[in-house]
């Protein structure tokens, strides 16, 4: 117990202490430096009523989060099922799919920035192949740019989600699908009605992991689009950084980070509760 | 053995302190010339010519016997340095001097952190050599609290004359001529304008157009006083129409492009011109290009008589130790002295803050810049740059940048709506 005291103190002060400090600052009118002139909920009201940029960031989070989580899980599960067929070279394929996860979002963002740039990447390549009318300009189109972030993020995370699902599939007792096979069930039916429903805990973990990645999405956006064109791909995290550190509106930035914290908690806390209850039931 | 070392250390540390203890009272009032102290300097000049330029100041200070403690924080165009400065100041342990510019100087002074530099300014006659508009930025309630280091001009147009010649176009001096020239350049297969699609670069072009189309008074009303009534006006609509017209002559790869990549498009002859401050000159020099031959530095259309300035400066924090105060004042004095102004600004590619200097050691664009600087200071056309944090506080600047980059990248927003959005954004960000 005594050995844990230092780390406990460090965690209390530097983690929960600073959360509390941020919450306090969000109720003040701090601009360049933190001050404690409390103004109630003013910053939160400003955030949701007078900051079109925050509303864009929230909408982008919904679009990005929904598509990114959906795409990663569907593709990840699909790849896991394909790899589950005990094919040759499975190890190699699994490693190949998993490798993007080893990259940081900075590297992923830089690669996709080049691939998607009209004067460097796909558009130029296809045009040079002779299709001179071909255009692919999602990255520089304010309406489509958010989807390029989905593509890059899903590319990076799919392999990881695939590994989770593959591990889940492998942990199911092989007698179950075998029994279904004896009963005459087709392979798609075995997966759809028996195996996938049994993977429910893996779905839960995947959603939690991907959700917090989505809400904290910062580095990828900064590298890939810098929030642009314009502010069309702004995210809550980039909003928070700009307002706290570039625009000297510390309190407004703090308010936005508290909103982000609450969003993460809404997702994580029910999950933690169900997990804790699950293990307690298992112990009983 | 060890005890004697400790004794020696104590003697070394306490000895001078005891010697000075008697004289300390008077020294705190006005530091004398022979005290040797230490300055800790926060800056973000870490690359190439900038690093060499800051080294000059360090050497000059050390030649006088003072100690320079470098506190360089790279990255984010100074955002990282500002974050470091804020945490140091909040912790009650600010450095001696920090690279802070524009209205932020007033913010730091209002927080009560800064020291009064009037004694140095009076002894050296700052008011006689520095233009008043610029000096006002350095003052808080009439007292100098910051030292200007260099002057950059924003409203430049960097031209590749070969591209203009190949397209049969003339270098424009008005936006009407610009449109004619851009048509010809585009028809000849070149990109008329090398555009960096980042918020501050778009704001740089915006304020340049605003100064030219709207005139100096309109610039001051909208970008310095940030008056929402003036912003939501027919003149602003005209400015935004011009901005949209200019943006029409850029290439699709522009979003997110860095300014130096845009400059290299001009150098390579892919693009005809770029609107950017005079730091772009460094890229031409690095590519072995000669001014007036391989490239031409012209003032942006309709702004020949105007000078949008971006001035780097050091704010000086209040320090207690008399020796350190002496070192701090020496630093302020050295920065303004002609010797440093000449060496530093030839390295950095900017021009001196003093108007009484010989332009002989400077290159062609800098000479032109120095002439225009003096002329605009006389005619009242010397104005601070909004995009480069010289005119309005960072909250208002952020609101303007967000709106301008949204306008530029959303063709469905009309100039009329744009002007209204801009006025609303400025209203929302004001204190």
Interface residues (C-beta under 8 A of the other chain):
Chain A: X31 X32 X33 X34 X46 X50 X51 X53 X113 X117 X118 X119 X120 X137 X139 X140 X142 X225 X226 X228 X229 X230 X231 X232 X242 X243 X245 X246 X247 X248 X249
Chain B: X79 X82 X83 X86 X89 X90 X104 X107 X108 X111 X197 X198 X199 X251 X252 X253 X254 X255 X256 X393 X394 X395 X397 X398 X399 X402 X405 X406 X407 X408 X409 X410 X428 X429 X431
